Amino acid sequence: MNKRYIIGFAIIVVFLVVGFYAFVDTKVEYANFQHAAETHKKCQVKGSWVKDKETGFDAATNKFTFYMKDENNTEMKVILDGAEPNNFKMAESVVAKGKIKDGHFYASEVLTKCPSKYEGDGKDVKKSNL
């Protein structure tokens, strides 16, 4: 067999293996805090911000902390590596991506879902059906 074919085949195999491992590392499943604590893997937890608990940004450590309740009403302190997410104070729900360590959820990213200014209350739809 020609040397070029062997080298080309080896390069293709290397790219496939690297691509597979990169894909596996980016796969993040939705979970609640209990499941995230059991798996020790990076998870996405959907919940809501607990507004009456301590929330703040520490400029010295570049960490934003807040408390969050997941969909099972389990409450946990979330520590985000970075500043407060955009529209955080207006968010209806929050999705935190990260891992649980030492009883806290260490997030690498926090996504917010804000109320849409384009959604109506449904009155116009009801009128059109009459």
C-alpha positions as CSV (number, residue, x, y, z in Angstrom):
1,M,0.0,0.0,0.0
2,N,1.2,3.5,-0.8
3,K,2.7,5.5,2.1
4,R,0.5,8.5,1.3
5,Y,-2.7,6.4,1.8
6,I,-1.4,5.1,5.2
7,I,-0.6,8.6,6.4
8,G,-3.9,10.0,5.1
9,F,-5.8,7.2,6.8
10,A,-4.0,7.8,10.1
11,I,-4.8,11.5,10.0
12,I,-8.5,10.8,9.4
13,V,-8.6,8.4,12.3
14,V,-6.9,10.9,14.6
15,F,-9.4,13.6,13.7
16,L,-12.3,11.3,14.3
17,V,-11.1,10.3,17.7
18,V,-10.4,13.9,18.7
19,G,-13.8,15.0,17.4
20,F,-15.6,12.2,19.3
21,Y,-13.9,13.2,22.6
22,A,-14.6,16.9,22.0
23,F,-18.3,16.0,21.4
24,V,-18.5,13.9,24.6
25,D,-17.0,16.7,26.7
26,T,-19.6,19.3,25.4
27,K,-22.6,17.0,26.1
28,V,-24.3,18.5,29.2
29,E,-27.6,17.0,30.5
30,Y,-30.4,18.7,32.3
31,A,-30.7,17.6,35.9
32,N,-31.9,18.8,39.3
33,F,-29.5,19.5,42.2
34,Q,-29.8,16.0,43.7
35,H,-29.0,14.3,40.4
36,A,-26.1,16.7,39.8
37,A,-24.7,15.9,43.2
38,E,-25.0,12.1,42.6
39,T,-23.3,12.1,39.1
40,H,-20.4,14.6,39.8
41,K,-20.6,15.6,36.1
42,K,-21.3,18.9,34.5
43,C,-25.0,19.4,34.4
44,Q,-27.6,22.1,33.5
45,V,-30.0,22.9,36.4
46,K,-33.1,24.9,35.6
47,G,-34.7,26.8,38.4
48,S,-35.5,30.2,39.9
49,W,-33.5,32.8,41.7
50,V,-34.3,33.1,45.5
51,K,-34.5,36.9,45.7
52,D,-34.7,37.1,49.5
53,K,-31.3,35.5,50.0
54,E,-27.8,36.9,49.6
55,T,-26.8,37.9,46.1
56,G,-23.7,39.7,45.0
57,F,-20.5,40.1,43.0
58,D,-17.1,39.9,44.6
59,A,-14.7,41.9,42.5
60,A,-11.6,40.5,44.2
61,T,-12.4,36.9,43.2
62,N,-14.5,37.8,40.1
63,K,-17.4,35.6,41.4
64,F,-21.1,36.2,41.4
65,T,-23.1,34.3,44.0
66,F,-26.8,33.8,44.4
67,Y,-29.3,31.2,45.7
68,M,-31.4,29.1,43.4
69,K,-34.3,26.7,43.7
70,D,-34.5,23.9,41.2
71,E,-37.8,22.4,39.9
72,N,-38.0,20.1,42.9
73,N,-37.7,23.1,45.3
74,T,-34.2,22.1,46.4
75,E,-32.3,25.3,47.3
76,M,-28.5,25.7,46.7
77,K,-25.9,28.4,46.6
78,V,-24.7,29.0,43.1
79,I,-21.2,30.5,42.5
80,L,-20.6,31.8,39.0
81,D,-17.1,32.3,37.7
82,G,-17.7,35.8,36.3
83,A,-20.0,38.8,36.5
84,E,-23.8,39.0,37.0
85,P,-25.5,37.7,33.8
86,N,-27.5,40.1,31.6
87,N,-31.1,40.7,32.7
88,F,-30.6,38.6,35.8
89,K,-32.8,40.7,38.0
90,M,-35.7,40.5,35.5
91,A,-35.4,36.7,34.9
92,E,-38.4,34.4,35.2
93,S,-36.1,31.4,35.3
94,V,-32.4,30.6,35.4
95,V,-30.3,27.8,33.9
96,A,-27.0,27.2,35.6
97,K,-24.3,25.0,33.9
98,G,-21.7,23.5,36.2
99,K,-20.9,21.0,38.9
100,I,-21.6,20.6,42.6
101,K,-18.5,20.7,44.9
102,D,-18.4,21.1,48.7
103,G,-22.2,21.6,48.9
104,H,-22.3,24.5,46.4
105,F,-23.1,24.6,42.7
106,Y,-20.1,26.0,40.8
107,A,-21.4,27.4,37.5
108,S,-19.3,28.1,34.4
109,E,-22.3,29.8,32.7
110,V,-25.7,31.1,33.8
111,L,-28.5,31.7,31.3
112,T,-31.6,33.8,32.0
113,K,-35.1,33.6,30.6
114,C,-36.8,36.9,30.7
115,P,-40.4,37.8,30.1
116,S,-41.0,38.6,26.5
117,K,-42.3,42.0,25.6
118,Y,-43.8,40.5,22.5
119,E,-46.1,38.1,24.2
120,G,-49.7,39.2,24.8
121,D,-52.2,38.2,27.3
122,G,-54.3,36.3,24.8
123,K,-57.2,38.7,24.7
124,D,-56.7,39.5,21.0
125,V,-56.7,35.8,20.1
126,K,-60.0,35.3,22.0
127,K,-61.6,38.2,20.2
128,S,-60.6,36.9,16.8
129,N,-62.3,33.5,17.5
130,L,-65.7,35.0,18.3
